[in-house]
């Protein structure tokens, strides 16, 4: 099974999710450090759509200025544009497999798509 994780190595939850993926037999894993290589707006929109969530639900509030910028109440296009411009606003980790996409907070949510 192919799996892609949008990963931040400084994040404990992201590291734990990556470890689960690495320890799961048969997983062909791609790791994208999204702070270095952020996804585009179209890819983010697709990930959130496939996860059954809105871009606002994928917005990282802790440790960011998202609330001061009014992003939690902004429309999808504004939130996605902000995430592309400043990828620290993307809550992590996002994992995509053939079975779907999950925002893996907590990390055990990854089991839903393995």
Buried (B, 14 or more C-beta within 10 A) or exposed (E): BEBBBBBBEEBEBBBBBBEBBEEBEEBEBEBBBBBEEBBEBEBBBBBBEBBEBBBBEBBBEEEBEBEEBEBEEBEBEBBBBBBBEBBBBBBBBBBBBEEEBBBBBEBEBBEEBB
